[in-house]
Amino acid sequence: MQRQKHTIIFEPVPAQAMAGICGGSKEGMDLINGNQVGRESYFGRFLRISYPSLSPGTGLESINRAAVQVLLASMNRLENTNGKVKVDLWHWIRHEMFLATTEAIYGPHNPFRCAANEDAWYEFEEGIMLLLMKMHKLSPQGRSSFKAREMLVQEFSRYYEQGHHRIPGIPNLCLVQACYNFNVSQGLPLNDIARSELGHVASRVSNTIPGAFWMLWHVISDTTVLADCRTEIEQVVTINVVQQKGTDGQIFEKEVHTIDLSQLTNRRVCPVIMSTWYEVLRYNHVGISARVVTSDTRLDRYLLKKGSTTMVVGSVMHSDVSAWGPSATEFNHLRFLKNDGPSDSQITPDSNRKSIPHAKNHTDNINPEKGPANRLFGGGSSLCPGRHLASQEILSLLALTIMRFDLRPVSGQSWIPPKKVIPLPTALPIPKATYSGHLDIEIVTRHPGREWRVVFGKENLADT
């Protein structure tokens, strides 16, 4: 089906969703719906202009660094509490990932620095389906979601009117600049640009946030997975002894642990981390990919009639035993390891690199980049352009959390999986507590007094 991109197309789906969820003028919707086929459609061209900022390169690196900097600052504050911190795991991750992503994209005038705007976003999200079906006037939740949406539209209108996206010397604004400039070039009115920004925010956080939750959940709730991930992350940590001056003026030596977060998404350096991440996506994926048939098309023995809608159900494909083997319905964090991968000496110059014995020669290992049943990030012309950014953010959160803290249920009981709520527009489920305090956890510093430094490639981000 992915090969039939000119007759089974994606573009009408986001266009219709944008009209209902974000609102928009007739003029703006006519521009967006003008040509819906292939690379010359509005969404086809929009994706092309976003690729330079979201594909590996200087633009993506600058956005990654900005997001990691926000996460790092939060972890430093958490560690400086010098004791146990109690949080709701879902609410904590949601806030940290939402703020890191929006800060990285929108810069120092990020509208979501205002807590009221962040709360408005969550209120808007709750009623997205009511807005899409134009039923928001029939319920208190729908009316509240509509009110929150209009509030956020005004905030983004001010953001652009005041030129906050054009601040010189801030390279991580590259994506928002490219999106704005494209919309202006298409003649989209400012109010419609502000409304379209709600769709952009949704595309950047709606799967990243639950993805971060399930990644952290699967790691911290399984002692084997946690040990494997910590062992591998230790390979990107260097320990140096530095001289420091004490309050009494005396010089003393201290160990400094430096972690390079840029290596986490390198499958040659962190194969287990990446395999775990891919398996989290496969195991929890509930996305439904819709397409519209623009002319009669035959797929194998099926005739798809013009005007019909096709749907690819991710959970069905990702639990197919014929594609994933007899363990398809089980969580196996080593599933995506390559048996024919490089040796330890090829992975890193560190001769002391630790290996994970049970990670080698796993019978279910496959190549995650190949195979029609693999739709971890979508596929074909709708392959998620933000997959690199989301992966870096989520794995950075994981590393900063599990290397510096221990997390355990407040109840003192074992980890009990939460229920999964499946919002239609997202590819990953939202966790829901099954009882009061279900997701409450304690965060405890693992190594009090240890000094951490974080680098991203060659750039030193901050010291604790």
C-alpha positions as CSV (number, residue, x, y, z in Angstrom):
1,M,0.0,0.0,0.0
2,Q,2.9,2.4,0.7
3,R,3.9,2.2,-2.9
4,Q,0.5,3.5,-4.0
5,K,1.2,7.0,-2.6
6,H,-0.6,8.7,-5.6
7,T,-3.8,6.8,-5.3
8,I,-4.0,5.9,-1.6
9,I,-3.1,9.2,0.0
10,F,-2.6,10.6,3.5
11,E,-3.0,14.3,2.9
12,P,-6.9,14.6,3.2
13,V,-6.7,13.0,6.7
14,P,-4.6,15.7,8.5
15,A,-6.4,18.4,6.4
16,Q,-9.8,17.3,7.8
17,A,-8.4,16.9,11.3
18,M,-6.9,20.3,11.2
19,A,-10.2,21.9,10.2
20,G,-12.1,20.3,13.0
21,I,-9.5,20.3,15.8
22,C,-7.7,23.6,15.2
23,G,-10.5,25.6,13.5
24,G,-9.6,27.8,10.7
25,S,-10.9,30.2,8.2
26,K,-12.4,29.2,4.8
27,E,-9.6,31.0,3.1
28,G,-7.0,29.0,5.1
29,M,-8.7,25.7,4.6
30,D,-9.0,26.3,0.8
31,L,-5.3,26.9,0.6
32,I,-4.5,23.7,2.6
33,N,-7.0,21.6,0.6
34,G,-6.0,23.0,-2.8
35,N,-3.9,20.1,-4.0
36,Q,-3.9,17.0,-1.9
37,V,-1.8,14.6,-4.1
38,G,1.8,13.7,-3.5
39,R,4.8,16.0,-3.1
40,E,2.9,19.1,-4.4
41,S,0.2,19.0,-1.8
42,Y,0.4,21.4,1.1
43,F,1.4,18.7,3.6
44,G,3.8,17.2,1.1
45,R,5.6,20.5,0.8
46,F,5.3,21.2,4.5
47,L,7.1,18.0,5.3
48,R,9.9,18.8,2.9
49,I,10.6,22.1,4.5
50,S,10.7,20.5,7.9
51,Y,13.2,17.8,7.0
52,P,16.4,20.0,7.2
53,S,15.6,20.8,10.9
54,L,14.5,17.3,11.9
55,S,17.0,15.2,10.0
56,P,20.5,14.5,11.4
57,G,22.5,17.7,11.0
58,T,23.2,21.0,12.6
59,G,19.5,22.0,13.0
60,L,18.5,18.8,14.7
61,E,21.6,18.9,16.9
62,S,20.7,22.4,18.1
63,I,17.1,21.4,19.0
64,N,18.4,18.3,20.7
65,R,20.9,20.2,22.8
66,A,18.2,22.8,23.8
67,A,15.8,20.0,24.9
68,V,18.5,18.1,26.8
69,Q,19.5,21.3,28.6
70,V,16.0,21.7,29.9
71,L,15.9,18.1,31.1
72,L,19.3,18.4,32.7
73,A,18.4,21.6,34.6
74,S,15.3,19.8,36.0
75,M,17.3,16.8,37.1
76,N,19.9,19.0,38.8
77,R,17.1,20.7,40.8
78,L,15.7,17.3,41.7
79,E,19.0,16.0,42.9
80,N,19.6,19.2,45.0
81,T,16.6,18.4,47.2
82,N,18.9,15.9,49.0
83,G,16.1,13.5,49.9
84,K,13.2,11.5,48.7
85,V,10.8,13.3,46.3
86,K,7.3,11.9,45.7
87,V,5.7,12.4,42.3
88,D,3.0,11.0,40.2
89,L,5.1,9.3,37.5
90,W,2.8,10.2,34.6
91,H,2.3,13.8,35.5
92,W,6.0,14.3,36.2
93,I,7.1,12.8,32.9
94,R,4.3,14.7,31.0
95,H,5.5,18.0,32.4
96,E,9.2,17.4,31.9
97,M,8.8,16.2,28.3
98,F,6.3,18.8,27.3
99,L,8.4,21.7,28.6
100,A,11.7,20.3,27.2
101,T,10.1,19.9,23.7
102,T,8.4,23.2,23.6
103,E,11.4,25.1,25.0
104,A,13.6,23.6,22.4
105,I,11.2,24.4,19.5
106,Y,10.0,27.9,20.5
107,G,13.0,29.3,22.4
108,P,13.2,31.9,25.2
109,H,9.7,33.2,24.5
110,N,8.1,29.7,24.6
111,P,4.3,30.4,25.2
112,F,4.2,27.3,27.4
113,R,6.6,28.8,30.0
114,C,3.4,30.2,31.4
115,A,1.9,27.4,33.5
116,A,-1.6,28.5,32.6
117,N,-0.9,27.8,28.9
118,E,0.5,24.4,29.7
119,D,-2.7,23.6,31.6
120,A,-4.7,25.0,28.7
121,W,-2.9,22.6,26.4
122,Y,-3.9,19.6,28.5
123,E,-7.5,20.9,28.7
124,F,-7.5,21.3,24.9
125,E,-6.2,17.7,24.4
126,E,-9.0,16.3,26.6
127,G,-11.6,17.4,24.1
128,I,-9.9,16.9,20.8
129,M,-12.3,14.2,19.6
130,L,-15.3,16.4,20.5
131,L,-13.8,19.2,18.4
132,L,-13.0,16.9,15.5
133,M,-16.6,15.6,15.4
134,K,-17.9,19.1,15.9
135,M,-19.7,18.0,19.1
136,H,-17.9,20.3,21.5
137,K,-20.9,22.5,22.2
138,L,-22.8,19.5,23.6
139,S,-20.7,18.8,26.7
140,P,-18.8,20.8,29.4
141,Q,-15.5,19.1,28.4
142,G,-16.0,20.1,24.8
143,R,-16.8,23.7,25.6
144,S,-13.8,23.8,28.0
145,S,-11.5,22.4,25.3
146,F,-12.8,25.0,22.8
147,K,-12.1,27.8,25.2
148,A,-8.6,26.5,25.9
149,R,-7.9,26.2,22.1
150,E,-8.9,29.8,21.5
151,M,-6.7,31.0,24.4
152,L,-3.7,29.2,22.8
153,V,-4.5,30.6,19.4
154,Q,-4.2,34.1,20.9
155,E,-0.9,33.2,22.6
156,F,0.6,31.9,19.3
157,S,-0.7,34.9,17.4
158,R,1.2,37.2,19.9
159,Y,4.3,35.0,19.6
160,Y,4.5,35.6,15.9
161,E,3.3,39.2,15.9
162,Q,6.1,40.1,18.3
163,G,8.7,38.3,16.2
164,H,9.8,35.8,18.9
165,H,10.5,33.2,16.3
166,R,13.1,35.5,14.6
167,I,15.5,36.1,17.5
168,P,19.0,36.0,16.0
169,G,21.7,33.7,17.4
170,I,19.3,31.0,18.6
171,P,19.8,28.1,16.1
172,N,17.2,25.8,17.7
173,L,14.5,28.2,16.3
174,C,15.2,26.8,12.8
175,L,12.2,24.5,12.7
176,V,9.6,27.1,13.8
177,Q,11.1,29.6,11.4
178,A,10.9,27.2,8.5
179,C,7.3,26.4,9.3
180,Y,6.3,30.0,9.7
181,N,8.1,31.1,6.5
182,F,6.4,28.3,4.5
183,N,3.0,29.2,5.7
184,V,3.5,32.9,4.9
185,S,4.8,31.9,1.4
186,Q,1.5,30.0,0.9
187,G,-0.6,33.0,1.8
188,L,-1.9,31.6,5.0
189,P,-3.4,34.3,7.3
190,L,-1.7,34.9,10.7
191,N,-4.7,33.5,12.6
192,D,-4.6,30.3,10.6
193,I,-0.8,30.0,11.1
194,A,-1.4,30.3,14.9
195,R,-4.1,27.6,14.6
196,S,-1.9,25.3,12.6
197,E,0.7,25.6,15.4
198,L,-1.6,23.7,17.6
199,G,-1.4,20.8,15.2
200,H,2.4,21.1,15.2
201,V,2.5,21.0,19.0
202,A,0.3,17.9,19.0
203,S,2.5,16.1,16.4
204,R,5.6,16.9,18.6
205,V,4.3,15.8,22.0
206,S,1.2,13.5,21.6
207,N,3.4,10.4,21.1
208,T,6.7,11.7,22.6
209,I,5.2,12.1,26.1
210,P,3.5,8.6,26.4
211,G,6.6,7.2,24.6
212,A,8.8,8.6,27.4
213,F,6.4,7.2,30.1
214,W,6.3,3.6,28.7
215,M,10.1,3.6,28.1
216,L,10.8,4.6,31.6
217,W,8.1,2.2,32.9
218,H,9.4,-0.9,31.2
219,V,12.9,-0.1,32.3
220,I,12.4,0.7,36.0
221,S,9.7,-2.0,36.6
222,D,12.0,-4.8,35.4
223,T,15.3,-5.4,37.3
224,T,16.9,-7.2,34.3
225,V,16.1,-4.4,31.9
226,L,17.1,-1.7,34.3
227,A,20.5,-3.5,35.0
228,D,21.1,-3.9,31.2
229,C,20.4,-0.3,30.4
230,R,22.5,1.0,33.3
231,T,25.4,-1.2,32.2
232,E,25.3,0.1,28.7
233,I,24.9,3.7,29.6
234,E,28.0,3.3,31.8
235,Q,29.9,2.9,28.5
236,V,29.2,6.5,27.6
237,V,30.3,7.8,31.0
238,T,33.9,8.8,31.6
239,I,35.4,9.4,35.0
240,N,38.1,12.0,35.5
241,V,39.8,13.2,38.7
242,V,39.9,17.0,39.0
243,Q,41.4,19.3,41.6
244,Q,39.0,21.6,43.4
245,K,39.4,24.3,46.1
246,G,37.4,23.8,49.2
247,T,35.7,26.5,51.3
248,D,38.8,26.5,53.6
249,G,41.0,27.2,50.6
250,Q,42.6,23.7,50.6
251,I,43.0,21.8,47.3
252,F,41.4,18.4,47.1
253,E,40.8,15.8,44.3
254,K,37.3,14.8,43.3
255,E,35.9,12.3,40.7
256,V,33.7,13.9,38.0
257,H,31.4,11.6,36.0
258,T,30.8,12.9,32.5
259,I,28.0,11.4,30.3
260,D,27.7,11.9,26.6
261,L,24.0,11.8,25.8
262,S,24.6,12.1,22.0
263,Q,25.7,8.5,21.9
264,L,22.4,7.1,23.2
265,T,20.8,6.9,19.8
266,N,23.9,5.3,18.2
267,R,23.0,1.6,17.7
268,R,26.7,0.7,17.4
269,V,27.4,2.2,20.9
270,C,24.1,1.6,22.7
271,P,22.4,-1.4,20.9
272,V,20.5,-2.6,24.0
273,I,19.1,0.9,24.7
274,M,17.9,1.3,21.2
275,S,16.5,-2.3,21.1
276,T,14.6,-1.5,24.3
277,W,13.3,1.7,22.8
278,Y,12.1,-0.1,19.6
279,E,10.5,-2.8,21.6
280,V,8.6,-0.3,23.8
281,L,7.2,1.2,20.6
282,R,6.3,-2.2,19.1
283,Y,4.7,-3.6,22.3
284,N,2.6,-0.5,23.1
285,H,1.8,0.8,19.6
286,V,-1.9,1.3,19.1
287,G,-1.8,3.8,16.2
288,I,-4.2,3.6,13.2
289,S,-2.9,5.0,10.0
290,A,-5.7,6.2,7.7
291,R,-5.5,6.8,3.9
292,V,-8.1,8.0,1.4
293,V,-8.4,6.1,-2.0
294,T,-8.5,8.6,-4.8
295,S,-9.1,6.1,-7.7
296,D,-10.0,2.4,-7.9
297,T,-6.8,0.5,-6.9
298,R,-6.1,-3.2,-6.7
299,L,-4.0,-4.5,-3.8
300,D,-3.3,-8.2,-4.3
301,R,-6.8,-9.7,-4.4
302,Y,-8.6,-6.7,-3.0
303,L,-10.2,-3.9,-5.0
304,L,-10.2,-0.6,-3.1
305,K,-12.9,1.7,-4.5
306,K,-12.4,5.4,-5.1
307,G,-13.6,7.5,-2.1
308,S,-13.1,4.7,0.4
309,T,-10.8,4.9,3.5
310,T,-8.2,2.4,4.3
311,M,-6.7,1.8,7.8
312,V,-3.5,0.2,8.9
313,V,-3.9,-1.0,12.5
314,G,-0.5,-0.9,14.2
315,S,-1.3,-3.2,17.1
316,V,-2.4,-5.9,14.7
317,M,0.8,-5.7,12.6
318,H,3.1,-5.5,15.7
319,S,1.5,-8.6,17.3
320,D,1.6,-10.7,14.1
321,V,3.2,-14.1,15.1
322,S,4.2,-14.7,11.4
323,A,6.3,-11.5,11.4
324,W,7.6,-11.4,15.0
325,G,7.7,-15.0,16.1
326,P,6.0,-16.9,18.9
327,S,6.9,-14.2,21.4
328,A,5.1,-11.5,19.5
329,T,2.7,-10.8,22.4
330,E,5.6,-10.6,25.0
331,F,7.9,-7.7,25.9
332,N,11.5,-8.6,25.0
333,H,13.9,-5.7,25.3
334,L,16.5,-7.6,23.3
335,R,14.3,-8.3,20.3
336,F,15.9,-5.7,18.1
337,L,19.5,-6.6,18.6
338,K,21.4,-7.6,15.5
339,N,23.2,-10.9,15.7
340,D,25.6,-9.8,12.9
341,G,26.4,-6.5,14.6
342,P,29.9,-5.1,15.1
343,S,32.2,-6.5,17.7
344,D,33.0,-4.6,20.9
345,S,36.2,-3.3,19.4
346,Q,34.3,-1.8,16.5
347,I,31.8,-0.2,18.8
348,T,34.0,1.8,21.0
349,P,37.7,2.4,21.6
350,D,37.2,1.7,25.3
351,S,38.8,-1.7,25.9
352,N,37.0,-2.0,29.2
353,R,33.6,-2.0,27.6
354,K,31.2,-4.3,29.5
355,S,29.1,-6.7,27.5
356,I,25.7,-8.1,28.4
357,P,26.0,-11.9,28.1
358,H,22.3,-12.8,27.5
359,A,22.1,-10.0,24.8
360,K,24.2,-12.0,22.3
361,N,22.7,-14.5,19.7
362,H,19.1,-13.9,20.8
363,T,16.8,-16.1,18.7
364,D,14.2,-13.4,18.0
365,N,16.7,-10.7,16.9
366,I,15.7,-8.9,13.7
367,N,16.6,-5.8,11.7
368,P,14.1,-3.1,12.9
369,E,14.7,-1.1,9.7
370,K,13.2,-3.8,7.4
371,G,10.0,-5.6,7.1
372,P,6.5,-4.5,6.3
373,A,5.2,-5.4,9.8
374,N,7.5,-2.7,11.3
375,R,5.6,0.6,11.6
376,L,7.2,1.9,14.8
377,F,7.3,5.4,13.3
378,G,4.8,4.9,10.5
379,G,6.0,4.3,7.1
380,G,6.3,5.3,3.4
381,S,5.4,8.9,2.7
382,S,4.1,9.4,6.2
383,L,7.2,8.2,8.0
384,C,7.4,10.4,11.2
385,P,9.9,13.3,10.5
386,G,10.3,13.9,14.2
387,R,11.5,10.4,15.1
388,H,15.1,11.4,15.6
389,L,14.2,14.3,18.0
390,A,11.7,12.2,20.0
391,S,14.2,9.3,20.4
392,Q,17.0,11.6,21.6
393,E,14.7,13.4,24.1
394,I,13.3,10.1,25.5
395,L,16.6,8.3,25.8
396,S,18.2,11.4,27.4
397,L,15.4,11.5,30.0
398,L,15.9,7.8,30.6
399,A,19.7,8.1,31.1
400,L,19.6,11.1,33.3
401,T,17.0,9.5,35.5
402,I,18.2,5.9,35.9
403,M,21.9,6.8,36.3
404,R,21.3,9.5,39.0
405,F,18.2,8.2,40.8
406,D,16.4,5.1,42.0
407,L,12.7,5.1,41.5
408,R,10.3,2.9,43.4
409,P,6.5,2.7,44.2
410,V,5.5,4.7,47.2
411,S,3.3,1.8,48.3
412,G,6.3,-0.4,48.7
413,Q,4.6,-3.0,46.6
414,S,5.8,-4.4,43.2
415,W,5.2,-2.4,40.0
416,I,1.6,-2.9,38.9
417,P,1.0,-1.9,35.2
418,P,-1.5,0.9,34.7
419,K,-4.5,0.7,32.4
420,K,-4.0,1.9,28.9
421,V,-6.3,4.6,27.6
422,I,-6.2,4.9,23.8
423,P,-6.9,8.4,22.4
424,L,-7.7,8.0,18.7
425,P,-5.3,10.6,17.3
426,T,-2.2,9.1,19.0
427,A,0.0,6.0,18.3
428,L,0.7,5.3,21.9
429,P,-1.7,4.8,24.9
430,I,-2.0,7.1,27.9
431,P,-1.5,5.4,31.3
432,K,-4.3,5.6,33.8
433,A,-4.0,4.7,37.4
434,T,-6.3,1.9,38.6
435,Y,-6.5,3.2,42.1
436,S,-5.6,6.3,44.1
437,G,-1.8,6.7,44.3
438,H,-1.2,3.9,41.8
439,L,1.5,5.9,39.9
440,D,3.0,7.7,42.9
441,I,6.7,7.0,43.1
442,E,9.7,8.0,45.2
443,I,12.7,9.4,43.5
444,V,15.9,9.0,45.5
445,T,19.4,10.1,44.6
446,R,21.7,7.1,44.0
447,H,25.0,8.7,44.7
448,P,24.7,11.7,47.0
449,G,27.6,14.1,46.5
450,R,28.7,12.7,43.1
451,E,29.5,15.4,40.6
452,W,28.0,14.9,37.1
453,R,28.8,16.7,33.9
454,V,26.8,16.2,30.7
455,V,28.1,16.7,27.2
456,F,26.3,16.4,23.9
457,G,28.9,15.5,21.4
458,K,31.7,17.9,21.9
459,E,29.6,20.5,23.7
460,N,29.6,20.7,27.5
461,L,26.0,21.4,28.5
462,A,26.2,22.1,32.2
463,D,27.8,21.1,35.5
464,T,25.8,20.0,38.5
